[in-house]
Amino acid sequence: MDFTPSAKELSHFPFLKKAQDHVKGRFSSLDFLFTDTKGEALIDRALGRIQDAITPKKTFTPEITGTAGDEIAGYALARIIVSCLHDKTLIDRLTRYEAERAYYFLVNEEEWNQNYKQGEGEYSRLCIILAQELGIQITKDRIPLVDYVELVAPLHQDRYHLVNRRLEHGFVDIKKDERYELLRERIRVLLRRDLPHKVPATVCEKLSPRFALLKKAYQEQMLQQFGTIEESSFPPCMQSLITALTAGVNLTHAGRFSLTTFLHTIGMDANAIGELYARSPDFDLDKTMYQVEHITGRGGSGTEYTAPACAAMRTTGLCIHPDALCEKVNHPLSYYKAKKRDLKKSIKKE
């Protein structure tokens, strides 16, 4: 099926190869970003895109400011910027934002654009086109088993479990809304897989003065998102690590890393985190603070790490005593947010 989108449509899906070809040549050298006003404007556009990605309530509109080429170039530069920052959470936020944005346009494009409107009961042409562009062969209301298994791996809803699906001749049946959801997940995975880019250090150094306000806004968003620290809302894995520390047990490197990144992300300062390790049999203040500052981005590298996801916690043997809520989330931070939200609801009811 031939796909000949307009420039505006390409700006809605800037990750496509055709969109990248549309701005081919603009990034042959990044020097122009620092030598003329157009480059400065593009940096502002990219930073604004990242800012949108970390904003809790996101809104999307079909209209764009500037040219379609600027929109696509801003997308590409935003990915360069988060690669310079070396923050895994920020990278995840941006890729999830881009996937959500594409999902919005995918669902609504058929209403806006006559080229994709379908008669009753017909299948979405745009959905099929994008799926093919991204390497998925969706046919009618079915998807190949191999593609389906890969796409639903990070999804935890019971309805996606293969046992709850009709499987026939190597294809899995899917519903109308699910085809959009699966395609959104495909976009997220592909965009995340390519990051971080290998960006020359000189480019990151030139961009770094523009990062200060972004980092401040990001930290404020994280504090607003997680609020005051409530240990009663910690997931079982983090509670177990703290219990072990209190009992004077030496944590493994993976345990220290996981606990430190988790506590840092929810707003605990480095000194308070360091104090937790004071009961460790091998406690060394200078060494502990060096490690904490390195992990939290205050050390020499400036790289700020985030807590490992549940899958990584299981791999390192740190997923201990999982409860019912653990089955519904895929990250300790998601558990923490959900538990705090549930506690607030129960308090209001009382």
Stockholm file with secondary structure:
# STOCKHOLM 1.0

chainA/1-350         MDFTPSAKELSHFPFLKKAQDHVKGRFSSLDFLFTDTKGEALIDRALGRIQDAITPKKTFTPEITGTAGDEIAGYALARIIVSCLHDKTLIDRLTRYEAERAYYFLVNEEEWNQNYKQGEGEYSRLCIILAQELGIQITKDRIPLVDYVELVAPLHQDRYHLVNRRLEHGFVDIKKDERYELLRERIRVLLRRDLPHKVPATVCEKLSPRFALLKKAYQEQMLQQFGTIEESSFPPCMQSLITALTAGVNLTHAGRFSLTTFLHTIGMDANAIGELYARSPDFDLDKTMYQVEHITGRGGSGTEYTAPACAAMRTTGLCIHPDALCEKVNHPLSYYKAKKRDLKKSIKKE
#=GR chainA/1-350 SS CCCCCCHHHHHHSTTSHHHHHHTTTTTSCSGGGGTSHHHHHHHHHHHHHHHHHHCSSCCCCSCCSSCHHHHHHHHHHHHHHHHHHTCHHHHHHHHHHHHHHHHHHHHHHHHHCGGGCCCTTCCCHHHHHHHHHTTCCCBTTEEEHHHHHHHHTTCCCGGGSGGGSCEETTEEECCHHHHHHHHHHHHHHHHHHTCSCCCCHHHHHHHGGGHHHHHHHHHHHHHHHHCSCCGGGSCHHHHHHHHHHHTTCCCCHHHHHHHHHHHHHTTCCHHHHHHHGGGSTTCCHHHHHHHHHHHTTCSSSCCCCCCCCHHHHHHTTCCCSCCTGGGGCSSHHHHHHHHHHHHHHHHHHC
#=GC SS_cons         CCCCCCHHHHHHSTTSHHHHHHTTTTTSCSGGGGTSHHHHHHHHHHHHHHHHHHCSSCCCCSCCSSCHHHHHHHHHHHHHHHHHHTCHHHHHHHHHHHHHHHHHHHHHHHHHCGGGCCCTTCCCHHHHHHHHHTTCCCBTTEEEHHHHHHHHTTCCCGGGSGGGSCEETTEEECCHHHHHHHHHHHHHHHHHHTCSCCCCHHHHHHHGGGHHHHHHHHHHHHHHHHCSCCGGGSCHHHHHHHHHHHTTCCCCHHHHHHHHHHHHHTTCCHHHHHHHGGGSTTCCHHHHHHHHHHHTTCSSSCCCCCCCCHHHHHHTTCCCSCCTGGGGCSSHHHHHHHHHHHHHHHHHHC
//
